[in-house]
């Protein structure tokens, strides 16, 4: 899936959220300018906040997983480790699926 920043609508649809894979985040990071590399995190965060407010726990879990991955693997800003731990823990609390647990083990092992 090709990700892009839409300044007029800084959210992913539920379908886009379900379709985004970690590799898509890697591809976006590799191709984007530094500003958009950061902006993608805020699109994910906006979408996650909206899902949480709507009580859409499966979508919220997916977004927490994606944010944790993006913070820990390609983006790695200052403080990325505790933030990634927070978001992956939230994802696993909402949906303890194997994919989320595997990333949780990786993140908690550290860089």
Secondary structure, DSSP 8 states (H G I E B T S, - for coil): ------TTS----HHHHHH--HHHHHHHHHHS-HHHHHHHHHHHHHHHHHHHHHT-HHHHHHHHHHHHHHIIIII--TTHHHHHHHHHHHHHHH---HHHHHHHHHHHH--
